[in-house]
């Protein structure tokens, strides 16, 4: 059975429950599902928003490439990855990964793999907007994200 990942890059918010229902509708072979939802933090009151930009087309293509590797490597039965762009305020959703598998470890690993590679390989950029209204610089890549990705290599 070929598993087709559900990949979305969108400005509008998503609903975790709806996305889980889409992935599991009519399925009886799924034994485990892991969800990860990344939210915008306020950085202890210092941040009013994150501005996320992406490279249209390339972002979806890279997310799909990563998802296809995850599906193959962990024998996933389903995988959803949604990433938002635009100005996102603290508490709002940024990213969602839902991995479904016959067993829990494959679902955990599939979701972790997808997130670690999405964070380092997909063409998204973040700019912080301070609570005082000033725009900060674009956020640099973090060594910790590279280390998290490298554990899968």
N, CA, C and O atoms as a DFTB+ gen file, in Angstrom:
612 C
 N C O
     1  1       0.841      -1.184       0.000
     2  2       0.000       0.000       0.000
     3  2       0.889       1.250       0.000
     4  3       1.788       1.378       0.831
     5  1       0.637       2.142      -0.909
     6  2       1.386       3.388      -0.984
     7  2       0.749       4.412      -0.055
     8  3      -0.459       4.642      -0.097
     9  1       1.576       5.018       0.779
    10  2       1.107       6.040       1.707
    11  2       1.482       7.398       1.138
    12  3       2.652       7.679       0.881
    13  1       0.478       8.230       0.948
    14  2       0.681       9.578       0.411
    15  2       0.638      10.579       1.568
    16  3      -0.394      10.701       2.227
    17  1       1.730      11.293       1.829
    18  2       1.701      12.263       2.930
    19  2       0.786      13.439       2.606
    20  3       0.608      13.808       1.445
    21  1       0.218      14.010       3.641
    22  2      -0.600      15.232       3.507
    23  2       0.294      16.394       3.926
    24  3       0.654      16.519       5.096
    25  1       0.647      17.236       2.968
    26  2       1.573      18.354       3.176
    27  2       0.851      19.652       2.851
    28  3       0.253      19.792       1.784
    29  1       0.910      20.600       3.780
    30  2       0.274      21.894       3.580
    31  2       1.212      23.003       4.060
    32  3       1.852      22.876       5.103
    33  1       1.286      24.083       3.294
    34  2       1.919      25.328       3.724
    35  2       0.847      26.387       3.540
    36  3       0.367      26.616       2.430
    37  1       0.473      27.036       4.649
    38  2      -0.700      27.908       4.602
    39  2      -0.575      29.042       5.608
    40  3       0.162      28.939       6.589
    41  1      -1.306      30.125       5.353
    42  2      -1.312      31.240       6.294
    43  2      -2.357      31.027       7.387
    44  3      -2.168      31.478       8.517
    45  1      -3.443      30.354       7.068
    46  2      -4.512      30.172       8.049
    47  2      -4.156      29.102       9.084
    48  3      -3.333      28.219       8.845
    49  1      -4.802      29.218      10.230
    50  2      -4.584      28.276      11.320
    51  2      -5.106      26.892      10.919
    52  3      -5.843      26.750       9.943
    53  1      -4.717      25.898      11.676
    54  2      -5.185      24.527      11.472
    55  2      -5.807      24.027      12.767
    56  3      -5.581      24.587      13.840
    57  1      -6.585      22.974      12.648
    58  2      -7.234      22.374      13.801
    59  2      -6.693      20.959      13.974
    60  3      -6.911      20.094      13.125
    61  1      -5.986      20.731      15.077
    62  2      -5.353      19.438      15.321
    63  2      -6.371      18.303      15.262
    64  3      -6.130      17.298      14.595
    65  1      -7.475      18.444      15.931
    66  2      -8.493      17.383      15.957
    67  2      -8.981      17.041      14.546
    68  3      -9.109      15.867      14.200
    69  1      -9.250      18.058      13.742
    70  2      -9.705      17.818      12.361
    71  2      -8.642      17.090      11.543
    72  3      -8.957      16.198      10.755
    73  1      -7.387      17.476      11.735
    74  2      -6.311      16.834      10.981
    75  2      -6.145      15.369      11.388
    76  3      -5.878      14.517      10.541
    77  1      -6.301      15.078      12.668
    78  2      -6.240      13.683      13.132
    79  2      -7.400      12.889      12.519
    80  3      -7.210      11.759      12.068
    81  1      -8.591      13.477      12.504
    82  2      -9.755      12.798      11.927
    83  2      -9.567      12.527      10.441
    84  3      -9.954      11.463       9.956
    85  1      -8.982      13.469       9.712
    86  2      -8.717      13.265       8.286
    87  2      -7.766      12.081       8.097
    88  3      -7.981      11.237       7.227
    89  1      -6.724      12.028       8.909
    90  2      -5.712      10.972       8.781
    91  2      -6.255       9.598       9.149
    92  3      -5.857       8.595       8.557
    93  1      -7.159       9.543      10.119
    94  2      -7.611       8.243      10.635
    95  2      -8.969       7.797      10.104
    96  3      -9.408       6.692      10.422
    97  1      -9.640       8.608       9.317
    98  2     -10.992       8.293       8.854
    99  2     -11.072       6.900       8.226
   100  3     -10.408       6.613       7.230
   101  1     -11.891       6.049       8.825
   102  2     -12.121       4.709       8.288
   103  2     -10.970       3.735       8.462
   104  3     -11.038       2.612       7.961
   105  1      -9.936       4.128       9.145
   106  2      -8.750       3.273       9.303
   107  2      -8.889       2.394      10.534
   108  3      -9.328       2.857      11.588
   109  1      -8.521       1.139      10.404
   110  2      -8.507       0.210      11.539
   111  2      -7.131      -0.419      11.722
   112  3      -6.930      -1.242      12.614
   113  1      -6.179      -0.021      10.863
   114  2      -4.832      -0.594      10.928
   115  2      -3.858       0.258      11.737
   116  3      -2.722      -0.158      11.964
   117  1      -4.280       1.433      12.170
   118  2      -3.419       2.334      12.928
   119  2      -3.456       1.938      14.404
   120  3      -4.522       1.900      15.019
   121  1      -2.284       1.646      14.962
   122  2      -2.190       1.282      16.369
   123  2      -1.632       2.399      17.229
   124  3      -1.755       2.363      18.453
   125  1      -1.018       3.395      16.597
   126  2      -0.418       4.492      17.342
   127  2      -0.398       5.749      16.487
   128  3      -0.209       5.700      15.272
   129  1      -0.599       6.874      17.158
   130  2      -0.503       8.145      16.480
   131  2       0.211       9.125      17.400
   132  3      -0.104       9.217      18.587
   133  1       1.166       9.850      16.853
   134  2       1.883      10.869      17.602
   135  2       1.645      12.204      16.916
   136  3       1.784      12.326      15.699
   137  1       1.286      13.197      17.710
   138  2       1.101      14.546      17.173
   139  2       2.111      15.479      17.826
   140  3       2.434      15.355      19.008
   141  1       2.591      16.399      17.037
   142  2       3.437      17.476      17.537
   143  2       2.871      18.768      16.994
   144  3       2.656      18.906      15.790
   145  1       2.629      19.713      17.884
   146  2       2.171      21.027      17.482
   147  2       3.126      22.052      18.058
   148  3       3.287      22.143      19.275
   149  1       3.763      22.825      17.185
   150  2       4.660      23.894      17.608
   151  2       3.905      25.202      17.686
   152  3       3.180      25.569      16.762
   153  1       4.078      25.902      18.789
   154  2       3.372      27.158      19.038
   155  2       4.340      28.327      19.099
   156  3       5.524      28.150      19.386
   157  1       3.840      29.500      18.833
   158  2       4.638      30.725      18.977
   159  2       4.713      31.089      20.455
   160  3       3.690      31.193      21.132
   161  1       5.936      31.280      20.949
   162  2       6.160      31.710      22.342
   163  2       6.224      33.233      22.411
   164  3       6.456      33.903      21.405
   165  1       6.015      33.767      23.610
   166  2       6.143      35.216      23.772
   167  2       7.509      35.613      24.319
   168  3       7.778      36.794      24.541
   169  1       8.377      34.613      24.538
   170  2       9.735      34.868      25.038
   171  2       9.706      35.760      26.272
   172  3      10.364      36.798      26.325
   173  1       8.926      35.330      27.264
   174  2       8.797      36.025      28.553
   175  2       8.318      37.466      28.386
   176  3       8.802      38.382      29.051
   177  1       7.354      37.642      27.481
   178  2       6.751      38.944      27.268
   179  2       7.509      39.863      26.335
   180  3       7.086      40.996      26.106
   181  1       8.631      39.393      25.789
   182  2       9.462      40.241      24.928
   183  2       9.043      40.202      23.450
   184  3       9.459      41.058      22.670
   185  1       8.221      39.213      23.061
   186  2       7.897      39.003      21.653
   187  2       6.411      39.237      21.402
   188  3       5.563      38.707      22.120
   189  1       6.101      40.030      20.386
   190  2       4.696      40.254      20.023
   191  2       4.261      39.356      18.878
   192  3       3.073      39.066      18.735
   193  1       5.215      38.911      18.055
   194  2       4.870      38.053      16.917
   195  2       6.131      37.474      16.280
   196  3       7.240      37.983      16.446
   197  1       5.911      36.403      15.555
   198  2       6.922      35.850      14.653
   199  2       6.397      36.039      13.245
   200  3       5.221      35.796      12.971
   201  1       7.260      36.465      12.369
   202  2       6.907      36.583      10.950
   203  2       7.613      35.438      10.237
   204  3       8.842      35.370      10.231
   205  1       6.844      34.546       9.641
   206  2       7.413      33.395       8.942
   207  2       7.258      33.561       7.441
   208  3       6.166      33.818       6.934
   209  1       8.364      33.411       6.751
   210  2       8.386      33.444       5.289
   211  2       8.822      32.077       4.791
   212  3       9.452      31.309       5.519
   213  1       8.485      31.784       3.559
   214  2       8.891      30.510       2.959
   215  2       9.160      30.717       1.479
   216  3       8.810      31.745       0.899
   217  1       9.782      29.727       0.891
   218  2      10.030      29.728      -0.549
   219  2       8.900      28.907      -1.164
   220  3       8.938      27.677      -1.109
   221  1       7.889      29.567      -1.752
   222  2       6.737      28.831      -2.286
   223  2       7.161      27.733      -3.263
   224  3       8.089      27.908      -4.052
   225  1       6.485      26.638      -3.193
   226  2       6.809      25.505      -4.055
   227  2       7.933      24.675      -3.490
   228  3       7.788      23.465      -3.313
   229  1       9.046      25.307      -3.205
   230  2      10.200      24.589      -2.653
   231  2       9.904      24.079      -1.248
   232  3      10.321      22.977      -0.893
   233  1       9.198      24.857      -0.452
   234  2       8.881      24.428       0.915
   235  2       8.031      23.166       0.883
   236  3       8.319      22.211       1.605
   237  1       6.993      23.147       0.059
   238  2       6.137      21.960      -0.057
   239  2       6.932      20.783      -0.597
   240  3       6.809      19.668      -0.090
   241  1       7.740      21.018      -1.614
   242  2       8.535      19.935      -2.211
   243  2       9.500      19.329      -1.194
   244  3       9.649      18.109      -1.138
   245  1      10.153      20.160      -0.395
   246  2      11.095      19.654       0.600
   247  2      10.358      18.930       1.724
   248  3      10.810      17.882       2.186
   249  1       9.239      19.473       2.162
   250  2       8.452      18.790       3.188
   251  2       7.975      17.425       2.689
   252  3       7.993      16.447       3.435
   253  1       7.551      17.364       1.435
   254  2       7.103      16.092       0.855
   255  2       8.270      15.101       0.779
   256  3       8.105      13.918       1.077
   257  1       9.437      15.587       0.383
   258  2      10.616      14.715       0.295
   259  2      10.949      14.113       1.664
   260  3      11.196      12.912       1.782
   261  1      10.952      14.953       2.678
   262  2      11.230      14.484       4.038
   263  2      10.161      13.483       4.479
   264  3      10.479      12.433       5.037
   265  1       8.897      13.813       4.225
   266  2       7.782      12.942       4.624
   267  2       7.884      11.574       3.955
   268  3       7.642      10.552       4.598
   269  1       8.236      11.545       2.688
   270  2       8.353      10.264       1.978
   271  2       9.470       9.405       2.575
   272  3       9.336       8.185       2.667
   273  1      10.560      10.036       2.976
   274  2      11.639       9.298       3.641
   275  2      11.146       8.746       4.979
   276  3      11.400       7.587       5.305
   277  1      10.446       9.571       5.748
   278  2       9.926       9.133       7.056
   279  2       8.954       7.968       6.901
   280  3       9.017       7.002       7.661
   281  1       8.063       8.054       5.927
   282  2       7.084       6.986       5.688
   283  2       7.798       5.683       5.385
   284  3       7.456       4.636       5.935
   285  1       8.780       5.749       4.516
   286  2       9.539       4.548       4.135
   287  2      10.361       4.010       5.313
   288  3      10.317       2.819       5.622
   289  1      11.092       4.887       5.947
   290  2      12.023       4.466       7.003
   291  2      11.323       3.872       8.225
   292  3      11.830       2.924       8.826
   293  1      10.161       4.421       8.598
   294  2       9.485       3.993       9.820
   295  2       8.196       3.214       9.552
   296  3       7.427       2.941      10.473
   297  1       7.967       2.862       8.294
   298  2       6.761       2.101       7.900
   299  2       5.489       2.778       8.406
   300  3       4.606       2.128       8.967
   301  1       5.413       4.077       8.203
   302  2       4.247       4.827       8.647
   303  2       3.032       4.506       7.797
   304  3       3.150       4.212       6.607
   305  1       1.875       4.564       8.414
   306  2       0.608       4.352       7.719
   307  2      -0.024       5.663       7.286
   308  3      -0.957       5.671       6.483
   309  1       0.476       6.760       7.809
   310  2      -0.011       8.080       7.449
   311  2       0.896       9.141       8.041
   312  3       1.510       8.930       9.087
   313  1       0.981      10.284       7.371
   314  2       1.795      11.388       7.866
   315  2       1.227      12.701       7.346
   316  3       1.025      12.881       6.145
   317  1       0.976      13.607       8.276
   318  2       0.513      14.948       7.951
   319  2       1.550      15.942       8.461
   320  3       2.048      15.809       9.579
   321  1       1.871      16.936       7.639
   322  2       2.756      18.018       8.065
   323  2       2.179      19.329       7.526
   324  3       2.005      19.501       6.320
   325  1       1.894      20.232       8.438
   326  2       1.353      21.548       8.084
   327  2       2.261      22.608       8.697
   328  3       2.587      22.542       9.882
   329  1       2.669      23.584       7.889
   330  2       3.489      24.685       8.389
   331  2       2.833      25.985       7.954
   332  3       2.472      26.154       6.790
   333  1       2.685      26.889       8.893
   334  2       2.089      28.181       8.599
   335  2       3.152      29.199       8.208
   336  3       4.337      29.033       8.498
   337  1       2.697      30.257       7.542
   338  2       3.547      31.408       7.250
   339  2       2.739      32.674       7.519
   340  3       1.521      32.629       7.691
   341  1       3.437      33.789       7.550
   342  2       2.797      35.067       7.855
   343  2       3.140      35.482       9.273
   344  3       4.045      34.921       9.893
   345  1       2.413      36.468       9.785
   346  2       2.658      36.970      11.135
   347  2       1.827      36.145      12.112
   348  3       0.603      36.072      12.004
   349  1       2.518      35.524      13.069
   350  2       1.883      34.631      14.032
   351  2       2.159      35.169      15.431
   352  3       3.303      35.459      15.780
   353  1       1.116      35.298      16.217
   354  2       1.258      35.860      17.560
   355  2       1.415      34.757      18.613
   356  3       1.050      33.607      18.370
   357  1       1.955      35.107      19.771
   358  2       2.162      34.118      20.830
   359  2       0.881      33.340      21.156
   360  3      -0.210      33.897      21.272
   361  1       1.073      32.032      21.297
   362  2      -0.038      31.131      21.570
   363  2      -0.641      30.510      20.330
   364  3      -1.361      29.516      20.422
   365  1      -0.358      31.081      19.170
   366  2      -0.898      30.532      17.930
   367  2      -0.045      29.364      17.432
   368  3       1.142      29.259      17.741
   369  1      -0.684      28.496      16.657
   370  2      -0.003      27.362      16.024
   371  2       0.946      27.828      14.932
   372  3       0.660      28.771      14.194
   373  1       2.090      27.141      14.844
   374  2       3.030      27.357      13.745
   375  2       3.106      26.117      12.866
   376  3       3.004      26.208      11.643
   377  1       3.286      24.959      13.494
   378  2       3.544      23.732      12.733
   379  2       2.820      22.563      13.378
   380  3       2.640      22.521      14.595
   381  1       2.408      21.613      12.543
   382  2       1.776      20.391      13.017
   383  2       2.367      19.205      12.270
   384  3       2.507      19.230      11.047
   385  1       2.711      18.171      13.023
   386  2       3.114      16.892      12.443
   387  2       2.270      15.817      13.115
   388  3       2.184      15.760      14.341
   389  1       1.650      14.970      12.308
   390  2       0.886      13.835      12.810
   391  2       1.414      12.596      12.105
   392  3       1.357      12.502      10.878
   393  1       1.929      11.645      12.879
   394  2       2.471      10.401      12.328
   395  2       1.650       9.228      12.846
   396  3       1.428       9.100      14.050
   397  1       1.202       8.376      11.934
   398  2       0.415       7.195      12.282
   399  2       1.176       5.948      11.855
   400  3       1.769       5.897      10.778
   401  1       1.144       4.941      12.731
   402  2       1.888       3.702      12.486
   403  2       1.181       2.539      13.179
   404  3       0.261       2.748      13.970
   405  1       1.614       1.320      12.879
   406  2       1.030       0.178      13.578
   407  2       1.407       0.157      15.066
   408  3       0.635      -0.330      15.893
   409  1       2.586       0.682      15.407
   410  2       3.090       0.623      16.781
   411  2       3.654       1.981      17.196
   412  3       4.025       2.793      16.349
   413  1       3.715       2.221      18.521
   414  2       4.063       3.531      19.047
   415  2       5.460       4.016      18.687
   416  3       5.628       5.192      18.365
   417  1       6.472       3.145      18.732
   418  2       7.829       3.627      18.497
   419  2       7.996       4.175      17.085
   420  3       8.663       5.189      16.883
   421  1       7.388       3.502      16.108
   422  2       7.455       3.989      14.728
   423  2       6.767       5.353      14.603
   424  3       7.251       6.227      13.884
   425  1       5.641       5.535      15.300
   426  2       4.933       6.819      15.250
   427  2       5.770       7.916      15.904
   428  3       5.886       9.013      15.358
   429  1       6.358       7.626      17.079
   430  2       7.230       8.609      17.731
   431  2       8.413       8.965      16.835
   432  3       8.713      10.141      16.627
   433  1       9.084       7.936      16.307
   434  2      10.262       8.175      15.470
   435  2       9.903       8.930      14.195
   436  3      10.627       9.837      13.786
   437  1       8.796       8.564      13.570
   438  2       8.381       9.244      12.340
   439  2       8.100      10.719      12.569
   440  3       8.502      11.563      11.769
   441  1       7.406      11.033      13.664
   442  2       7.105      12.438      13.976
   443  2       8.389      13.200      14.308
   444  3       8.581      14.328      13.854
   445  1       9.265      12.583      15.099
   446  2      10.522      13.242      15.465
   447  2      11.416      13.498      14.269
   448  3      11.981      14.582      14.124
   449  1      11.542      12.494      13.411
   450  2      12.337      12.616      12.193
   451  2      11.794      13.752      11.324
   452  3      12.550      14.606      10.861
   453  1      10.480      13.752      11.110
   454  2       9.859      14.774      10.267
   455  2      10.118      16.164      10.828
   456  3      10.471      17.076      10.080
   457  1       9.950      16.336      12.122
   458  2      10.135      17.653      12.725
   459  2      11.590      18.085      12.684
   460  3      11.883      19.235      12.356
   461  1      12.518      17.169      13.015
   462  2      13.936      17.535      13.038
   463  2      14.437      17.936      11.658
   464  3      15.232      18.870      11.543
   465  1      13.990      17.250      10.609
   466  2      14.424      17.610       9.260
   467  2      13.663      18.821       8.724
   468  3      14.234      19.638       8.002
   469  1      12.384      18.944       9.067
   470  2      11.616      20.113       8.639
   471  2      12.267      21.380       9.204
   472  3      12.400      22.382       8.502
   473  1      12.666      21.326      10.462
   474  2      13.265      22.482      11.142
   475  2      14.582      22.924      10.488
   476  3      14.901      24.113      10.475
   477  1      15.339      21.973       9.950
   478  2      16.671      22.307       9.422
   479  2      16.757      22.337       7.898
   480  3      17.660      22.969       7.349
   481  1      15.838      21.669       7.207
   482  2      15.986      21.514       5.753
   483  2      14.956      22.256       4.917
   484  3      15.243      22.628       3.779
   485  1      13.774      22.479       5.450
   486  2      12.733      23.147       4.659
   487  2      12.997      24.659       4.641
   488  3      13.400      25.229       5.655
   489  1      12.773      25.301       3.500
   490  2      13.084      26.730       3.366
   491  2      12.031      27.649       4.001
   492  3      11.157      28.193       3.325
   493  1      12.150      27.799       5.326
   494  2      11.340      28.729       6.100
   495  2      12.287      29.654       6.851
   496  3      13.371      29.245       7.266
   497  1      11.868      30.907       7.022
   498  2      12.668      31.878       7.764
   499  2      11.773      32.574       8.762
   500  3      10.595      32.810       8.496
   501  1      12.346      32.910       9.936
   502  2      11.588      33.561      11.013
   503  2      12.214      34.908      11.361
   504  3      13.432      35.048      11.477
   505  1      11.341      35.880      11.522
   506  2      11.760      37.197      12.007
   507  2      10.939      37.495      13.260
   508  3       9.716      37.353      13.267
   509  1      11.627      37.906      14.306
   510  2      10.948      38.233      15.551
   511  2      10.500      39.692      15.543
   512  3      11.193      40.572      15.032
   513  1       9.330      39.921      16.120
   514  2       8.831      41.282      16.327
   515  2       8.714      41.485      17.821
   516  3       7.975      40.766      18.494
   517  1       9.436      42.458      18.343
   518  2       9.486      42.707      19.779
   519  2       8.174      43.306      20.281
   520  3       7.420      43.918      19.525
   521  1       7.926      43.117      21.559
   522  2       6.708      43.635      22.187
   523  2       6.640      45.165      22.114
   524  3       5.550      45.736      22.151
   525  1       7.800      45.832      22.010
   526  2       7.803      47.296      21.907
   527  2       7.540      47.788      20.481
   528  3       7.587      48.989      20.217
   529  1       7.261      46.848      19.557
   530  2       6.915      47.202      18.187
   531  2       8.060      47.184      17.202
   532  3       7.829      47.324      16.001
   533  1       9.287      47.016      17.662
   534  2      10.421      46.982      16.756
   535  2      10.580      45.600      16.127
   536  3      10.317      44.574      16.755
   537  1      11.014      45.604      14.880
   538  2      11.309      44.351      14.188
   539  2      12.766      44.005      14.445
   540  3      13.648      44.854      14.323
   541  1      13.006      42.764      14.798
   542  2      14.366      42.295      15.024
   543  2      14.894      41.658      13.756
   544  3      14.230      41.657      12.719
   545  1      16.087      41.121      13.850
   546  2      16.691      40.441      12.710
   547  2      16.023      39.091      12.470
   548  3      15.275      38.589      13.309
   549  1      16.314      38.519      11.306
   550  2      15.867      37.166      11.015
   551  2      16.591      36.219      11.969
   552  3      17.765      36.419      12.280
   553  1      15.893      35.201      12.426
   554  2      16.438      34.254      13.401
   555  2      17.432      33.326      12.721
   556  3      17.137      32.755      11.671
   557  1      18.608      33.175      13.317
   558  2      19.645      32.287      12.778
   559  2      19.349      30.839      13.125
   560  3      18.659      30.538      14.099
   561  1      19.891      29.954      12.304
   562  2      19.780      28.519      12.581
   563  2      20.500      28.213      13.891
   564  3      21.461      28.890      14.256
   565  1      20.030      27.199      14.582
   566  2      20.613      26.830      15.876
   567  2      21.372      25.512      15.765
   568  3      20.918      24.568      15.118
   569  1      22.537      25.468      16.409
   570  2      23.336      24.234      16.425
   571  2      22.552      23.067      17.007
   572  3      22.704      21.931      16.558
   573  1      21.714      23.341      18.007
   574  2      20.921      22.275      18.640
   575  2      19.976      21.622      17.638
   576  3      19.735      20.417      17.710
   577  1      19.436      22.411      16.698
   578  2      18.560      21.846      15.670
   579  2      19.346      20.931      14.741
   580  3      18.855      19.872      14.350
   581  1      20.567      21.334      14.385
   582  2      21.416      20.492      13.546
   583  2      21.774      19.194      14.259
   584  3      21.781      18.127      13.644
   585  1      22.070      19.280      15.543
   586  2      22.396      18.058      16.318
   587  2      21.198      17.120      16.391
   588  3      21.354      15.903      16.291
   589  1      20.005      17.677      16.563
   590  2      18.792      16.849      16.617
   591  2      18.597      16.133      15.278
   592  3      18.251      14.952      15.253
   593  1      18.815      16.835      14.180
   594  2      18.689      16.230      12.857
   595  2      19.754      15.159      12.638
   596  3      19.470      14.090      12.096
   597  1      20.977      15.455      13.062
   598  2      22.100      14.545      12.799
   599  2      21.977      13.207      13.507
   600  3      22.613      12.239      13.088
   601  1      21.185      13.119      14.560
   602  2      21.031      11.826      15.242
   603  2      20.334      10.806      14.354
   604  3      20.427       9.604      14.604
   605  1      19.632      11.270      13.312
   606  2      18.931      10.377      12.392
   607  2      19.817       9.897      11.253
   608  3      19.464       8.954      10.544
   609  1      20.966      10.541      11.072
   610  2      21.829      10.225       9.923
   611  2      22.707       9.026      10.238
   612  3      23.502       8.606       9.397
